[in-house]
């Protein structure tokens, strides 16, 4: 039984015959038994001179070359780089995605959990987490986040600071004659 008609395979065969009839490669080198390499897997003819030129032009993938390439790509794609870095940082540091961060931000109304203001530095709110357990507590502006950090996340120190501030503000009121 003859094989069914397949226009795609027929087109490939016509293309093979056209290339088989050529006497020179694309760069103009003559096809002879010495200058032709026949690829064992595909059966395609390749010009040995063109293969040499191609192999010389291929840069080896060294660490130095890759580092240079990545740096150039990052400089050309600043917006993509920022997005990639943000995704990576959130995932590596806190185990959350950008979507989860945005969800937390919308639940907080876009403001800091402590002072109820947007970040005065113009940056995104920081992810506040317990350094012992890694549990995320919320999003804070840079001032509140640094403030908690300076008190080593210790509620007792923070209560001491609050009582100190309250005591000092009462002294100021009495001195000013407000009380």
N, C-alpha and C positions, 0 to 999 in steps of 0.2 A: 504494500500500500504506500503510495507516495506521501511525503510530508506535506502538511497543510501549508498553504501560502502565507508567508509572514513578511509584510513589507519592510519591517524594521531590519530583519536579518538580511533581506535582499539588499537593502541600502548599505549595510555594513560590507557585504561582499563586493558591491560595486566600488565602495571606497577603498577596499583592500587592493582591488585590481588597478585602480587609478594610481595608488601609491607604489604598487609593484612595478608599474611601467616607468616610474621616474628613474632618472639616471644620476641625479644630484640631490643632496640634502637641501634643507631650507637655507643654509648659509652658503650654498654653492659648491660644497666639496663633492668630488666625483665618487660615486658608489663603485667600489671594486671589491674583490674578495679580501684584500688586505685592509681596506678602510671601513668595512662594514662589520658591525657587531649585531648578531641576531640574538635577541632576548629569549632565553630558554623558556620562560614562563608564558610570554605572550606571542612569541614568534615574530615580533616586530623588528624591522631593521632600524639600527641606529648608527649614525656616523661616529666613528671613533674620535675624530678630531673635535666634533661638537661635544662629545662626552667629556673629553679632557678639559675643554673650555668651561663647561658647566661645573665640573668638579672643582676647578680652581676658583671659581666665583662663589662657591658655597662656603660661608664662614663657619668655622667649627663652633659648636655651642659650648663655649667656655663660661665659667662663672663671671669672669670680667666682662665678656661680651654681653651676656644676659643682663647683668647689672646695668650696663650702659643702655641697653635697649629698653629695659623697664623704666629707667629714669626718663628717657626721652618720651616714652609713651605716656607716663604720668604727667609730664610737662605739657604735652599736647592735649590731654584729656583731664583737665583740672576738676571739672564738675563730676565726672564719673569717678575720679580718684577719691574725692571727698565722700561720695556716697558709699563706695566700696569700703573705705577706711572706717566710716561710721558703722556700717553693718558689721564689719569684722570686730570692731572695738566693743560694741554692745554685746555681741554674741560671746566673745572671748572673756570679757570682764564680768558680765552679769548673767549670761545665758539667756538673753532676751533678744527679740527681733525688733526692727524699727516699728513694725505695726503694734507690738506690745507696748513699746515706749510711747507711741502716739496715743494709744488707748489710755495709758496711765495719765498722760498729760491732759487729755480731754476730761477725764474723771476729776482731775484737780482744777479744772477750769482754766488751764493754761498758766497757772501761777504756782509759786513756791508753797509747799505744805506748811511752812512755819510763818513766814512774813506776809503771805498772800499777795505778793508782788511778782511782776515778771523780773527776769534777771537784769540787773542794772548794767552789767558789762556787755549786754547784747548777745551773749552766748546762749546756748540751749541750757535748760535746767539740768543739773547733775543728778545722776542716779545715786540716791543715798541707800546704803546697805550696811548690815551688821557685819563687822569684820571678823567676828568669831564664827557665825553660822552662814554668812553669805546671803541671808534673806533680805530681799529688797523692801525698804520701808516706804519709799516715796521719792518724789523729785524735789530738789531744793535748788535755790539760786546759789551762786558761787559764794556769797557772803555767809549765808546760813550754813552751807555745807562746810566751809572752812571753820566757822565758829564751833560747830559740833566736833569737828576734827581736832581743834585745839583743846577741847575738853575731853579728848580721848573717848568719845561716845559714852561717857560716864554720867548717868543721871544724877548721882549724888553731888558731883562737882557742879553740875548745872543748877541744882537746887541751892547749893551754897552760893553760887554767883547771883542767883535771883534774890536770896535773902540779903546778901551784901548790898545789891543795888537798891532794894526796898529800904533797908536801914539808912543808907546814904541819902536817898531821896527824902526820907522823913527828916533827917538832920537839916537838909537844905530848906525844907518848908518851914521848919521852926526858926531857922536863922533869918529867913525872909519875912517872917511874921505872918505867914499864910495860915498857920494852924493855931 
